[in-house]
Amino acid sequence: MKRTLPPGGTPVPPPLRESAAYIEELGKPTVAQVLRQAHALGRVAVQPRCGVGGHEEMKRLLTTLEERAAPDVLTLTIDSHTRLLRFGQARRALLDDPRDLNGYPLVTHGWRRGRELNEAVAAPLEVRHGSPDARLLFETAVASGITSFEGGGISYNLPYSKAVPLAESLAAWEQVDRRCGELAELGVVVDRELFGTLTAVLVPPSISLAVSVLEAVLAVRAGVRCVSIAYPQGGQVIQDVAALRAIPELAARYLGPDVLVPPVLHEFMGVFPRQRGHAEDLILYGALVARLGGAWKVISKTRQEAAGIPDTEANAEGIRLADRANSPLLDFVTVDEERVAAERARILAEVDELVAPVLGRGGDLKAAIVDAFAEGTLDIPFSASRHARSELIPGRDREGAIRYLSAGSLPFSRRTLRHNDELLDRRGEGRIGEMLDAVTADIYYFPDLFGEPRT
């Protein structure tokens, strides 16, 4: 089968004013409006992950998911070549076999095809990608009428890239955020969702939220008016609910009253159970955590997570299953409020101890962030980047909450470190080999919980 691409190579996006006019003419609600409406109705919006290389295949995937599951927001997941600005390679892959791409190469397809996708469905779209430099991708997305764009200069660099300097990614994302400010002046509010998920597995809540707070401060200073702060489900209900409930207070403390800050939950992104029933239990559990924590949106998972990329039907089933957490029959499901309040206070204290020294340096916040990661006073676990130390080692306490087996050079107070050690029963005092054995066990938390064999 002969593949065709738009003539003349990668089409240049139109001026921002023309893109804003198209979004207004399109007439569909923006992602920010959808999230606000869902929250006002007392329900958690549901969004799947999805992205394939071919244009017709992508259109069919979006329309099928909408027909079978009616998600509130749909996703355009971008391929790895586009994320790394390898547009020529993306183009060659499209002409050869789009199935070799792990997402939709929007820049290569161009904004006119992006509009075709947008006009094919009623739900608004969000772009998810993983690029440290997303400037051209952002322009193409906006020209396509897409009103939500995930990522940031920290969270879309350190978990994904080995050698991209933080100063470069922060500068590139500042330009994206300034364009969002310009769009807001033109009447279009783009939701800038921050990828607090980071490296996805065993991320302590205070690290996730501290990175998102700093990215959010940068975004708001650049003119962004809607900042979704996304948190990765760790697996322990008290801690996850507490972390989600901490987001509005952090927003009030650091971002001010004029910014919309929807809390978002990514359902569990670690090792999934292989048995269908167990996987479905985990999906419903995650959606219920989102509801109890006051999330405005949940990013759903599928029963096929342990096997690889899910097919369309499994994706639709995952959306429908997550949406069942909105049932009024679950209105009476509660959580221990005293324990949640205590955990929330711990998380807020840790975030403040991480964020305050960076903001307190004065001058250029981007430079302060770069310095903090170089010194290890900011850090993330299991980073792919040489620009993060990855000295901290996370681990679960006896109840499954994620703590610090080693806090590395993070600027925690003695009280915070002592309390953390108490919660871990001093697991952090063991030898490095014992600590790594504990981390391995913690990674298999849910398969072990269900008694499934490790693979």
C-alpha positions in Angstrom: 0.0 0.0 0.0 1.4 3.4 -1.0 1.4 5.9 1.8 0.9 9.6 1.1 2.0 12.6 3.1 1.0 16.3 2.9 2.8 17.9 -0.1 5.8 20.1 0.5 7.1 18.4 3.6 6.1 19.4 7.1 3.5 22.2 6.8 4.4 25.4 8.8 1.7 26.2 11.4 -0.3 29.4 10.8 0.1 32.5 13.0 -1.2 32.1 16.5 -4.1 34.5 15.9 -5.4 32.3 13.1 -5.1 29.2 15.3 -7.1 30.9 18.0 -9.8 31.9 15.5 -10.0 28.3 14.3 -10.5 27.1 17.9 -13.3 29.6 18.3 -15.0 28.6 15.0 -14.6 24.9 15.9 -17.1 25.4 18.7 -16.2 22.4 20.9 -15.4 23.0 24.5 -11.8 23.3 25.5 -10.2 20.8 27.9 -10.2 23.4 30.7 -14.0 23.9 30.2 -14.6 20.2 30.2 -12.7 19.7 33.4 -14.4 22.6 35.1 -17.8 21.3 34.1 -17.1 17.7 35.3 -15.9 19.0 38.6 -19.0 21.2 39.0 -21.2 18.1 38.4 -19.3 16.2 41.1 -17.7 13.6 38.8 -14.2 12.7 37.7 -13.5 13.2 34.0 -11.9 10.2 32.3 -9.2 10.2 29.7 -7.4 7.3 28.0 -3.9 7.1 26.5 -3.8 6.4 22.8 -1.6 7.0 19.8 -0.7 5.2 16.5 1.4 6.3 13.5 -1.0 6.3 10.6 -3.5 9.1 10.1 -6.5 7.1 9.1 -5.6 4.6 11.9 -5.4 7.4 14.4 -8.7 8.8 13.3 -10.4 5.4 13.6 -8.9 4.8 17.0 -10.3 8.2 18.3 -13.7 7.7 16.8 -14.0 4.1 18.0 -13.1 5.0 21.6 -15.6 7.8 21.6 -18.3 5.6 20.2 -17.7 2.7 22.6 -16.7 4.6 25.8 -17.5 8.3 25.5 -14.3 9.6 27.3 -14.4 13.2 28.5 -11.0 14.0 26.9 -9.2 12.1 24.2 -5.4 11.8 23.7 -3.0 12.2 20.9 0.1 10.4 22.1 3.2 11.5 20.0 5.9 9.2 18.7 9.5 9.1 19.9 11.0 10.5 16.7 8.9 13.7 17.0 9.6 14.0 20.7 13.3 14.2 19.9 12.9 16.5 16.8 13.8 13.7 14.4 11.1 14.7 11.9 12.9 13.2 8.9 13.0 9.8 10.6 9.3 10.1 11.5 8.5 10.9 7.8 10.5 7.9 6.6 8.7 5.6 9.0 5.4 6.9 7.9 6.2 6.1 4.3 7.6 2.7 5.1 5.4 1.3 7.8 3.5 3.5 10.3 3.1 0.5 12.7 6.8 1.0 13.5 5.9 4.3 15.2 4.9 4.3 18.9 2.6 7.3 18.5 1.2 9.8 16.1 3.8 12.1 14.4 1.7 15.2 14.4 4.4 17.6 13.1 5.0 15.4 10.1 1.3 14.8 9.4 0.8 18.6 9.8 -1.9 20.8 11.4 -4.4 20.2 8.6 -4.5 16.5 9.4 -4.6 17.5 13.1 -7.7 19.4 12.4 -9.2 16.3 10.7 -8.7 14.4 13.8 -10.2 17.1 16.0 -13.2 17.5 13.8 -13.9 13.7 13.8 -14.7 13.6 17.5 -16.8 15.6 20.0 -14.4 15.3 22.9 -11.5 17.8 23.1 -7.9 16.5 22.5 -4.8 16.6 24.6 -1.3 16.1 23.3 1.0 13.8 25.4 4.5 13.3 24.2 7.7 13.5 26.4 9.8 16.1 24.5 12.3 18.4 26.1 11.8 20.9 23.3 8.2 21.0 22.2 7.9 24.4 20.5 7.1 23.3 17.0 4.9 20.5 18.3 3.0 23.0 20.4 2.4 25.4 17.5 1.2 22.4 15.4 -1.1 21.2 18.1 -2.7 24.6 18.7 -3.2 25.1 14.9 -4.9 21.7 15.0 -7.4 23.1 17.6 -5.9 21.1 20.5 -6.5 22.8 23.8 -4.4 20.8 26.3 -0.6 20.2 26.1 1.3 18.0 28.6 4.8 18.4 29.9 7.4 20.8 31.3 11.1 21.6 31.3 11.9 19.2 34.2 9.3 16.4 33.8 9.7 16.0 30.1 13.5 16.0 30.3 15.0 14.2 33.2 12.8 11.0 33.0 13.3 10.7 29.2 16.6 12.2 28.0 20.1 11.3 28.8 22.1 14.5 27.9 19.7 17.4 27.3 20.8 20.2 29.7 18.1 21.4 32.0 18.7 25.0 31.1 17.9 24.2 27.5 14.6 22.4 28.2 13.5 25.0 30.7 14.1 27.8 28.2 12.2 25.9 25.4 9.2 25.3 27.7 9.2 28.9 28.8 8.5 29.8 25.1 5.7 27.3 25.0 4.2 28.8 28.2 4.6 32.3 26.8 2.6 31.3 23.7 -0.1 30.0 26.1 -0.1 33.4 27.6 -0.6 35.0 24.2 -3.4 32.6 23.5 -5.1 33.5 26.7 -5.0 37.2 25.6 -6.8 36.0 22.4 -9.5 34.3 24.5 -8.2 30.7 24.3 -7.2 29.0 27.6 -4.9 26.1 26.9 -4.6 23.5 29.8 -1.0 22.9 30.5 -0.9 19.6 32.3 2.3 19.0 34.3 3.7 15.4 34.2 4.2 14.8 38.0 4.4 11.1 37.1 8.1 11.6 36.4 9.8 8.2 36.2 6.4 6.6 37.1 7.5 3.9 39.6 8.0 4.5 43.3 7.9 8.3 43.0 7.5 9.8 46.5 4.6 12.2 46.5 6.6 15.2 47.7 9.1 14.8 44.8 6.2 14.7 42.3 4.4 17.7 43.8 7.6 19.8 44.3 8.6 19.4 40.6 5.1 20.2 39.5 4.9 23.3 41.8 8.2 24.7 40.3 7.0 24.0 36.8 3.7 25.6 37.6 5.3 28.7 39.0 7.3 29.1 35.8 4.2 28.5 33.7 2.1 31.0 35.5 4.8 33.7 35.4 4.9 33.2 31.6 1.1 33.7 31.3 -0.5 30.3 31.6 -4.0 30.4 33.1 -4.8 26.7 33.5 -2.3 24.3 35.0 -3.3 20.8 35.7 -1.1 19.2 38.3 -1.0 15.4 37.7 0.0 13.0 40.4 1.0 9.3 39.9 -1.0 6.7 41.9 1.5 5.1 44.3 -0.8 2.4 45.4 -1.6 3.2 49.1 -5.0 4.8 49.4 -4.3 7.1 52.4 -1.2 8.6 50.8 -2.7 8.9 47.3 -5.8 10.7 48.6 -3.7 12.9 50.8 -1.4 13.9 47.9 -4.3 14.8 45.6 -5.9 16.8 48.4 -2.7 18.7 48.9 -2.7 20.1 45.4 -5.4 22.8 46.0 -3.5 24.1 49.0 -0.2 24.1 47.1 -1.9 26.0 44.3 -3.2 28.6 46.7 0.2 28.9 48.4 2.4 29.2 45.3 0.2 30.2 42.3 -2.4 32.6 43.5 -6.2 32.9 43.0 -6.4 33.7 39.2 -5.2 30.3 37.9 -7.3 27.2 37.4 -5.5 24.2 38.9 -7.3 20.9 38.3 -5.8 18.0 40.2 -5.3 14.9 38.0 -4.5 11.3 38.8 -2.5 8.9 36.6 -3.7 5.4 37.4 -0.9 3.1 38.6 2.0 3.1 36.1 4.1 0.3 37.7 4.1 -3.4 37.1 0.4 -4.4 36.5 -1.2 -7.8 37.4 -1.4 -10.2 34.4 -4.7 -11.8 35.4 -7.6 -9.8 33.9 -9.7 -9.7 37.0 -6.8 -8.4 39.1 -6.0 -5.8 36.5 -9.6 -4.6 36.4 -9.7 -4.4 40.2 -6.6 -2.1 40.1 -8.2 0.1 37.4 -11.4 0.6 39.5 -9.4 1.1 42.6 -7.4 3.9 41.0 -10.5 5.6 39.7 -12.0 5.4 43.2 -8.8 7.0 44.7 -9.2 9.8 42.2 -12.7 10.4 43.3 -11.9 10.3 47.0 -8.9 12.6 46.5 -10.9 15.2 44.7 -9.2 14.8 41.3 -10.9 16.5 38.4 -9.6 13.9 35.9 -8.2 10.4 35.9 -5.9 8.9 33.2 -7.2 5.4 32.8 -5.4 2.1 32.3 -6.4 -1.2 30.7 -6.5 -4.9 31.6 -3.7 -5.5 29.0 -1.0 -3.3 30.6 1.1 -6.2 31.6 1.1 -7.7 28.1 2.0 -4.6 26.1 0.2 -1.9 24.1 -3.5 -2.4 24.6 -6.0 -2.9 21.7 -8.9 -0.6 21.1 -11.5 -2.7 22.9 -9.4 -3.1 26.0 -8.8 0.7 26.0 -12.6 1.3 25.7 -13.2 -1.2 28.6 -10.7 0.6 30.7 -12.4 4.0 30.2 -15.8 2.5 31.0 -14.5 0.8 34.1 -12.8 4.0 35.4 -16.0 5.9 34.8 -17.9 3.5 37.1 -16.2 5.1 40.1 -18.5 8.1 39.4 -21.5 5.9 40.4 -23.8 7.4 43.1 -23.7 4.0 44.7 -20.1 4.9 45.8 -21.2 8.1 47.5 -20.9 6.3 50.8 -17.4 5.0 50.4 -15.2 6.9 52.8 -11.6 7.0 53.9 -10.0 7.5 57.4 -10.0 11.3 57.4 -7.7 11.6 60.4 -5.0 9.5 58.7 -5.5 11.4 55.4 -5.1 14.7 57.2 -1.9 13.6 59.0 -0.4 12.3 55.7 -1.4 15.4 53.9 0.4 17.5 56.5 3.5 15.4 56.1 3.4 15.8 52.3 2.9 19.6 52.5 5.8 19.9 54.9 8.1 17.9 52.6 7.1 19.9 49.5 7.8 23.2 51.3 11.2 22.0 52.4 12.0 21.1 48.8 10.5 24.1 47.1 11.2 27.0 49.5 15.1 26.9 49.1 14.8 27.0 45.3 12.3 29.9 45.3 14.3 31.6 48.0 17.5 31.9 45.9 16.0 34.9 44.0 17.0 35.9 40.5 16.2 33.6 37.6 14.1 30.7 38.8 15.2 28.5 35.9 18.8 28.9 36.9 17.9 28.1 40.5 16.3 24.9 39.4 19.3 23.9 37.4 21.6 24.6 40.3 19.4 22.6 42.7 19.5 19.5 40.5 23.2 19.9 40.1 23.6 20.0 43.9 21.1 17.2 44.5 18.8 19.4 46.6 16.3 18.5 43.9 16.3 15.0 42.6 14.2 12.3 41.1 14.6 8.5 41.4 15.7 6.3 38.5 16.4 9.2 36.2 17.6 8.7 32.6 19.5 12.0 32.7 23.0 12.8 33.7 21.7 16.1 34.9 19.9 14.5 37.9 21.9 12.7 40.6 19.3 10.0 41.2 20.7 9.6 44.7 17.4 9.2 46.5 16.1 5.7 46.8 12.4 5.2 47.4 10.7 2.3 49.2 7.4 1.3 50.7 6.6 1.2 54.4 4.7 -1.7 56.0 1.3 -0.2 54.7 2.5 0.4 51.2 3.1 4.1 51.3 6.2 5.4 49.4 8.9 6.8 51.6 12.7 7.5 51.3 15.0 4.6 51.9 17.7 7.2 51.2 16.9 10.9 50.8 20.3 11.6 49.1 21.1 15.4 49.4 17.5 16.5 49.6 17.2 19.4 52.1 14.8 17.8 54.5 14.8 18.8 58.2 15.9 16.4 60.9 12.3 16.0 62.0 11.2 15.0 58.5 14.1 12.5 58.1 13.5 11.0 61.6 9.8 10.7 60.9 10.5 9.0 57.6 12.8 6.5 59.2 10.2 5.7 61.8 7.6 5.0 59.2 10.1 2.7 57.4 11.1 1.0 60.7 14.7 2.2 59.9 14.8 0.1 56.6 17.1 2.8 55.3 19.9 1.8 57.6 20.6 -1.4 55.8 23.3 -2.1 53.2 22.9 -0.9 49.7 22.3 -4.4 48.4 19.5 -4.9 51.0 18.0 -1.5 50.0 18.0 -2.5 46.3 16.3 -5.8 47.1 13.7 -3.9 49.0 13.1 -1.6 46.0 12.8 -4.6 43.6 10.1 -6.1 46.0 8.3 -2.7 46.1 8.2 -2.5 42.3 6.2 -5.8 42.2 3.8 -4.4 44.8 0.5 -5.3 43.1 1.4 -8.6 41.4 2.7 -9.7 44.8 -0.4 -8.5 46.5 -2.5 -10.7 44.2 -0.1 -13.6 44.6 0.9 -13.6 40.9 4.3 -15.0 39.9 6.9 -12.4 38.8 8.1 -12.4 35.2 
